[in-house]
Amino acid sequence: LQFFSQSQQQNSLQNTQKPLPLIKYLQKYRCLVVLDDIHHLFSSGELAGKYKPGYEEYDCFFKQREKFSHDSCLLLIGWEQPIKLAQLKSKKTPIPILKLTGLDIASATEILRDYGLAEIDNRERLIHLYQGNPLWLKSVATQIQEFGENLIELLPDDAILLPEDLKDTLQKQSDRISETEKQTLSLLATKNQPISLAQLLDTTQTSPSDLLNTLQSLCRRSIIEKQENLYSVPPVVREYYTILIKLRYEY
């Protein structure tokens, strides 16, 4: 911030009526500001988008970015979005939010081709199971390559491979979520079919208000999927939490 504000002293958080020096800079110069990995601004063990202590001034910045006119652009990249931006989606504000989805079949096949797996049976099913996620596909393709292509033939059709590096990625994501989110995920992981909000309300002991906040948070993290009024867990995430549930009962 000192770079953009040319070492001017930052305004106190208590004085949000005046633009921050950074906002003034964005008003004076047309800039593209990119903030990557913004999820590191938020606390682990909490619902999505809650700031860590000492990082609350970012919320002031995001509010002022919308309040004061300027010709600059702000690009945020991360696993979570600030709650303020989620709230602004309902207003007539030019803040587009792009949720990255998986690769299409053709593009994902090119990744498998790099591992000599472009011609394996059930290729499209494999891509679908891993949601076209490039990182996940590379991880499982490496494991299949090391064991040989016939590994697919030896496994049941519904088998989902979770190489250690993929489990590590899922664990990092799991470490960030709250206890209520873990409980809801564990419940959803036991369901093979999407479940309605009414069914969740009947099944869980969580209060309706807490359940709605939890589902909203999980959707904002893109950990669960929502189609109309039905909620589900993607196959890879469901497999991971099924393993965690089994380990919990074993110990």
NUNU-729492 format. One record per residue (C-alpha): residue in three letters; chain; z, x, y. Coordinates in steps of 0.05 Angstrom, whole numbers, plus 5000, padded with zeros to 4 digits. Layout:
@residuo Ala; cadena A; pz Z; px X; py Y
...
% end
This chain:
@residuo Leu; cadena A; pz 5000; px 5000; py 5000
@residuo Gln; cadena A; pz 5014; px 5058; py 5047
@residuo Phe; cadena A; pz 4942; px 5081; py 5038
@residuo Phe; cadena A; pz 4914; px 5015; py 5060
@residuo Ser; cadena A; pz 4964; px 5004; py 5116
@residuo Gln; cadena A; pz 4956; px 5075; py 5142
@residuo Ser; cadena A; pz 5030; px 5089; py 5130
@residuo Gln; cadena A; pz 5054; px 5030; py 5171
@residuo Gln; cadena A; pz 5122; px 5004; py 5152
@residuo Gln; cadena A; pz 5117; px 4944; py 5106
@residuo Asn; cadena A; pz 5141; px 4876; py 5132
@residuo Ser; cadena A; pz 5205; px 4849; py 5102
@residuo Leu; cadena A; pz 5197; px 4797; py 5048
@residuo Gln; cadena A; pz 5238; px 4751; py 5092
@residuo Asn; cadena A; pz 5183; px 4751; py 5144
@residuo Thr; cadena A; pz 5124; px 4719; py 5109
@residuo Gln; cadena A; pz 5096; px 4687; py 5172
@residuo Lys; cadena A; pz 5064; px 4752; py 5195
@residuo Pro; cadena A; pz 5010; px 4784; py 5153
@residuo Leu; cadena A; pz 5028; px 4846; py 5113
@residuo Pro; cadena A; pz 4995; px 4911; py 5136
@residuo Leu; cadena A; pz 4952; px 4908; py 5073
@residuo Ile; cadena A; pz 4927; px 4838; py 5093
@residuo Lys; cadena A; pz 4912; px 4864; py 5163
@residuo Tyr; cadena A; pz 4872; px 4921; py 5132
@residuo Leu; cadena A; pz 4833; px 4871; py 5089
@residuo Gln; cadena A; pz 4819; px 4830; py 5152
@residuo Lys; cadena A; pz 4794; px 4891; py 5190
@residuo Tyr; cadena A; pz 4752; px 4921; py 5134
@residuo Arg; cadena A; pz 4713; px 4886; py 5080
@residuo Cys; cadena A; pz 4742; px 4914; py 5015
@residuo Leu; cadena A; pz 4741; px 4904; py 4940
@residuo Val; cadena A; pz 4811; px 4913; py 4913
@residuo Val; cadena A; pz 4819; px 4919; py 4837
@residuo Leu; cadena A; pz 4887; px 4913; py 4805
@residuo Asp; cadena A; pz 4883; px 4928; py 4731
@residuo Asp; cadena A; pz 4936; px 4913; py 4678
@residuo Ile; cadena A; pz 4973; px 4867; py 4724
@residuo His; cadena A; pz 5015; px 4842; py 4666
@residuo His; cadena A; pz 5057; px 4904; py 4678
@residuo Leu; cadena A; pz 5082; px 4870; py 4741
@residuo Phe; cadena A; pz 5115; px 4816; py 4698
@residuo Ser; cadena A; pz 5179; px 4816; py 4657
@residuo Ser; cadena A; pz 5180; px 4819; py 4581
@residuo Gly; cadena A; pz 5220; px 4766; py 4545
@residuo Glu; cadena A; pz 5204; px 4714; py 4598
@residuo Leu; cadena A; pz 5151; px 4660; py 4606
@residuo Ala; cadena A; pz 5084; px 4686; py 4632
@residuo Gly; cadena A; pz 5079; px 4709; py 4704
@residuo Lys; cadena A; pz 5152; px 4721; py 4721
@residuo Tyr; cadena A; pz 5158; px 4784; py 4763
@residuo Lys; cadena A; pz 5201; px 4844; py 4745
@residuo Pro; cadena A; pz 5257; px 4858; py 4793
@residuo Gly; cadena A; pz 5229; px 4898; py 4851
@residuo Tyr; cadena A; pz 5158; px 4872; py 4843
@residuo Glu; cadena A; pz 5168; px 4805; py 4879
@residuo Glu; cadena A; pz 5130; px 4830; py 4941
@residuo Tyr; cadena A; pz 5066; px 4823; py 4901
@residuo Asp; cadena A; pz 5078; px 4748; py 4903
@residuo Cys; cadena A; pz 5082; px 4752; py 4979
@residuo Phe; cadena A; pz 5017; px 4790; py 4980
@residuo Phe; cadena A; pz 4981; px 4739; py 4935
@residuo Lys; cadena A; pz 5006; px 4682; py 4978
@residuo Gln; cadena A; pz 4983; px 4716; py 5042
@residuo Arg; cadena A; pz 4916; px 4732; py 5010
@residuo Glu; cadena A; pz 4904; px 4657; py 5006
@residuo Lys; cadena A; pz 4938; px 4639; py 5072
@residuo Phe; cadena A; pz 4903; px 4687; py 5120
@residuo Ser; cadena A; pz 4828; px 4689; py 5126
@residuo His; cadena A; pz 4790; px 4753; py 5109
@residuo Asp; cadena A; pz 4724; px 4775; py 5079
@residuo Ser; cadena A; pz 4752; px 4821; py 5025
@residuo Cys; cadena A; pz 4753; px 4809; py 4950
@residuo Leu; cadena A; pz 4812; px 4817; py 4903
@residuo Leu; cadena A; pz 4800; px 4827; py 4828
@residuo Leu; cadena A; pz 4859; px 4821; py 4780
@residuo Ile; cadena A; pz 4853; px 4843; py 4708
@residuo Gly; cadena A; pz 4907; px 4833; py 4655
@residuo Trp; cadena A; pz 4937; px 4794; py 4598
@residuo Glu; cadena A; pz 4974; px 4747; py 4645
@residuo Gln; cadena A; pz 4959; px 4716; py 4713
@residuo Pro; cadena A; pz 5008; px 4707; py 4770
@residuo Ile; cadena A; pz 5038; px 4638; py 4771
@residuo Lys; cadena A; pz 5016; px 4630; py 4843
@residuo Leu; cadena A; pz 4943; px 4638; py 4824
@residuo Ala; cadena A; pz 4950; px 4587; py 4768
@residuo Gln; cadena A; pz 4978; px 4538; py 4819
@residuo Leu; cadena A; pz 4920; px 4551; py 4867
@residuo Lys; cadena A; pz 4869; px 4531; py 4814
@residuo Ser; cadena A; pz 4882; px 4458; py 4830
@residuo Lys; cadena A; pz 4867; px 4467; py 4904
@residuo Lys; cadena A; pz 4800; px 4474; py 4938
@residuo Thr; cadena A; pz 4807; px 4549; py 4941
@residuo Pro; cadena A; pz 4752; px 4599; py 4921
@residuo Ile; cadena A; pz 4794; px 4634; py 4868
@residuo Pro; cadena A; pz 4752; px 4634; py 4804
@residuo Ile; cadena A; pz 4789; px 4653; py 4740
@residuo Leu; cadena A; pz 4748; px 4681; py 4683
@residuo Lys; cadena A; pz 4777; px 4680; py 4613
@residuo Leu; cadena A; pz 4742; px 4732; py 4571
@residuo Thr; cadena A; pz 4720; px 4705; py 4504
@residuo Gly; cadena A; pz 4695; px 4741; py 4442
@residuo Leu; cadena A; pz 4626; px 4770; py 4431
@residuo Asp; cadena A; pz 4571; px 4727; py 4404
@residuo Ile; cadena A; pz 4546; px 4737; py 4332
@residuo Ala; cadena A; pz 4489; px 4784; py 4352
@residuo Ser; cadena A; pz 4532; px 4829; py 4395
@residuo Ala; cadena A; pz 4589; px 4831; py 4345
@residuo Thr; cadena A; pz 4540; px 4848; py 4290
@residuo Glu; cadena A; pz 4519; px 4910; py 4328
@residuo Ile; cadena A; pz 4592; px 4933; py 4325
@residuo Leu; cadena A; pz 4592; px 4923; py 4250
@residuo Arg; cadena A; pz 4525; px 4959; py 4245
@residuo Asp; cadena A; pz 4558; px 5022; py 4273
@residuo Tyr; cadena A; pz 4603; px 5020; py 4212
@residuo Gly; cadena A; pz 4547; px 5004; py 4163
@residuo Leu; cadena A; pz 4571; px 4933; py 4154
@residuo Ala; cadena A; pz 4517; px 4893; py 4187
@residuo Glu; cadena A; pz 4490; px 4867; py 4120
@residuo Ile; cadena A; pz 4555; px 4849; py 4085
@residuo Asp; cadena A; pz 4564; px 4779; py 4058
@residuo Asn; cadena A; pz 4604; px 4731; py 4101
@residuo Arg; cadena A; pz 4590; px 4774; py 4163
@residuo Glu; cadena A; pz 4591; px 4714; py 4209
@residuo Arg; cadena A; pz 4655; px 4689; py 4179
@residuo Leu; cadena A; pz 4687; px 4757; py 4190
@residuo Ile; cadena A; pz 4666; px 4755; py 4263
@residuo His; cadena A; pz 4693; px 4684; py 4271
@residuo Leu; cadena A; pz 4760; px 4702; py 4240
@residuo Tyr; cadena A; pz 4770; px 4759; py 4289
@residuo Gln; cadena A; pz 4743; px 4716; py 4347
@residuo Gly; cadena A; pz 4689; px 4766; py 4363
@residuo Asn; cadena A; pz 4743; px 4812; py 4392
@residuo Pro; cadena A; pz 4711; px 4882; py 4396
@residuo Leu; cadena A; pz 4777; px 4919; py 4387
@residuo Trp; cadena A; pz 4798; px 4877; py 4327
@residuo Leu; cadena A; pz 4729; px 4882; py 4295
@residuo Lys; cadena A; pz 4728; px 4958; py 4302
@residuo Ser; cadena A; pz 4797; px 4961; py 4271
@residuo Val; cadena A; pz 4781; px 4919; py 4210
@residuo Ala; cadena A; pz 4712; px 4951; py 4203
@residuo Thr; cadena A; pz 4744; px 5020; py 4200
@residuo Gln; cadena A; pz 4790; px 4996; py 4144
@residuo Ile; cadena A; pz 4733; px 4964; py 4105
@residuo Gln; cadena A; pz 4691; px 5026; py 4113
@residuo Glu; cadena A; pz 4746; px 5071; py 4086
@residuo Phe; cadena A; pz 4756; px 5028; py 4024
@residuo Gly; cadena A; pz 4682; px 5013; py 4013
@residuo Glu; cadena A; pz 4641; px 4951; py 4026
@residuo Asn; cadena A; pz 4662; px 4920; py 3959
@residuo Leu; cadena A; pz 4731; px 4910; py 3989
@residuo Ile; cadena A; pz 4706; px 4844; py 4017
@residuo Glu; cadena A; pz 4685; px 4822; py 3948
@residuo Leu; cadena A; pz 4753; px 4838; py 3918
@residuo Leu; cadena A; pz 4792; px 4797; py 3969
@residuo Pro; cadena A; pz 4800; px 4721; py 3971
@residuo Asp; cadena A; pz 4754; px 4685; py 4019
@residuo Asp; cadena A; pz 4811; px 4667; py 4065
@residuo Ala; cadena A; pz 4841; px 4737; py 4067
@residuo Ile; cadena A; pz 4854; px 4766; py 4137
@residuo Leu; cadena A; pz 4862; px 4841; py 4142
@residuo Leu; cadena A; pz 4913; px 4868; py 4191
@residuo Pro; cadena A; pz 4905; px 4944; py 4197
@residuo Glu; cadena A; pz 4965; px 4980; py 4227
@residuo Asp; cadena A; pz 4932; px 4992; py 4295
@residuo Leu; cadena A; pz 4916; px 4917; py 4300
@residuo Lys; cadena A; pz 4988; px 4900; py 4282
@residuo Asp; cadena A; pz 5012; px 4947; py 4336
@residuo Thr; cadena A; pz 4969; px 4911; py 4387
@residuo Leu; cadena A; pz 4996; px 4844; py 4365
@residuo Gln; cadena A; pz 5067; px 4871; py 4366
@residuo Lys; cadena A; pz 5060; px 4895; py 4438
@residuo Gln; cadena A; pz 5039; px 4825; py 4457
@residuo Ser; cadena A; pz 5095; px 4794; py 4416
@residuo Asp; cadena A; pz 5146; px 4839; py 4451
@residuo Arg; cadena A; pz 5126; px 4809; py 4518
@residuo Ile; cadena A; pz 5137; px 4736; py 4502
@residuo Ser; cadena A; pz 5202; px 4696; py 4507
@residuo Glu; cadena A; pz 5244; px 4671; py 4449
@residuo Thr; cadena A; pz 5222; px 4599; py 4459
@residuo Glu; cadena A; pz 5149; px 4623; py 4456
@residuo Lys; cadena A; pz 5163; px 4660; py 4391
@residuo Gln; cadena A; pz 5196; px 4598; py 4361
@residuo Thr; cadena A; pz 5137; px 4554; py 4381
@residuo Leu; cadena A; pz 5087; px 4605; py 4354
@residuo Ser; cadena A; pz 5124; px 4609; py 4288
@residuo Leu; cadena A; pz 5120; px 4533; py 4283
@residuo Leu; cadena A; pz 5046; px 4531; py 4300
@residuo Ala; cadena A; pz 5033; px 4588; py 4251
@residuo Thr; cadena A; pz 5056; px 4544; py 4193
@residuo Lys; cadena A; pz 5003; px 4492; py 4209
@residuo Asn; cadena A; pz 4933; px 4500; py 4180
@residuo Gln; cadena A; pz 4905; px 4447; py 4227
@residuo Pro; cadena A; pz 4912; px 4437; py 4302
@residuo Ile; cadena A; pz 4973; px 4397; py 4321
@residuo Ser; cadena A; pz 4981; px 4346; py 4376
@residuo Leu; cadena A; pz 5033; px 4348; py 4431
@residuo Ala; cadena A; pz 5065; px 4285; py 4403
@residuo Gln; cadena A; pz 5073; px 4319; py 4335
@residuo Leu; cadena A; pz 5104; px 4381; py 4368
@residuo Leu; cadena A; pz 5153; px 4338; py 4406
@residuo Asp; cadena A; pz 5174; px 4304; py 4341
@residuo Thr; cadena A; pz 5179; px 4369; py 4303
@residuo Thr; cadena A; pz 5214; px 4418; py 4349
@residuo Gln; cadena A; pz 5285; px 4417; py 4374
@residuo Thr; cadena A; pz 5264; px 4445; py 4441
@residuo Ser; cadena A; pz 5271; px 4398; py 4500
@residuo Pro; cadena A; pz 5206; px 4365; py 4524
@residuo Ser; cadena A; pz 5209; px 4403; py 4590
@residuo Asp; cadena A; pz 5220; px 4471; py 4557
@residuo Leu; cadena A; pz 5165; px 4456; py 4505
@residuo Leu; cadena A; pz 5114; px 4440; py 4560
@residuo Asn; cadena A; pz 5132; px 4503; py 4598
@residuo Thr; cadena A; pz 5127; px 4543; py 4534
@residuo Leu; cadena A; pz 5059; px 4515; py 4515
@residuo Gln; cadena A; pz 5034; px 4526; py 4585
@residuo Ser; cadena A; pz 5057; px 4599; py 4583
@residuo Leu; cadena A; pz 5025; px 4612; py 4515
@residuo Cys; cadena A; pz 4959; px 4582; py 4539
@residuo Arg; cadena A; pz 4961; px 4626; py 4601
@residuo Arg; cadena A; pz 4970; px 4686; py 4557
@residuo Ser; cadena A; pz 4912; px 4662; py 4514
@residuo Ile; cadena A; pz 4955; px 4669; py 4452
@residuo Ile; cadena A; pz 4945; px 4597; py 4430
@residuo Glu; cadena A; pz 4884; px 4552; py 4437
@residuo Lys; cadena A; pz 4882; px 4482; py 4466
@residuo Gln; cadena A; pz 4825; px 4433; py 4453
@residuo Glu; cadena A; pz 4836; px 4365; py 4485
@residuo Asn; cadena A; pz 4908; px 4350; py 4465
@residuo Leu; cadena A; pz 4910; px 4393; py 4403
@residuo Tyr; cadena A; pz 4943; px 4462; py 4398
@residuo Ser; cadena A; pz 4928; px 4516; py 4347
@residuo Val; cadena A; pz 4939; px 4590; py 4334
@residuo Pro; cadena A; pz 4878; px 4635; py 4322
@residuo Pro; cadena A; pz 4873; px 4660; py 4249
@residuo Val; cadena A; pz 4892; px 4732; py 4264
@residuo Val; cadena A; pz 4953; px 4713; py 4305
@residuo Arg; cadena A; pz 4973; px 4660; py 4253
@residuo Glu; cadena A; pz 4970; px 4712; py 4198
@residuo Tyr; cadena A; pz 5013; px 4761; py 4238
@residuo Tyr; cadena A; pz 5067; px 4709; py 4252
@residuo Thr; cadena A; pz 5065; px 4684; py 4180
@residuo Ile; cadena A; pz 5083; px 4755; py 4159
@residuo Leu; cadena A; pz 5139; px 4758; py 4211
@residuo Ile; cadena A; pz 5167; px 4692; py 4185
@residuo Lys; cadena A; pz 5168; px 4718; py 4113
@residuo Leu; cadena A; pz 5203; px 4782; py 4135
@residuo Arg; cadena A; pz 5255; px 4742; py 4173
@residuo Tyr; cadena A; pz 5272; px 4701; py 4111
@residuo Glu; cadena A; pz 5274; px 4763; py 4066
@residuo Tyr; cadena A; pz 5326; px 4795; py 4110
% end
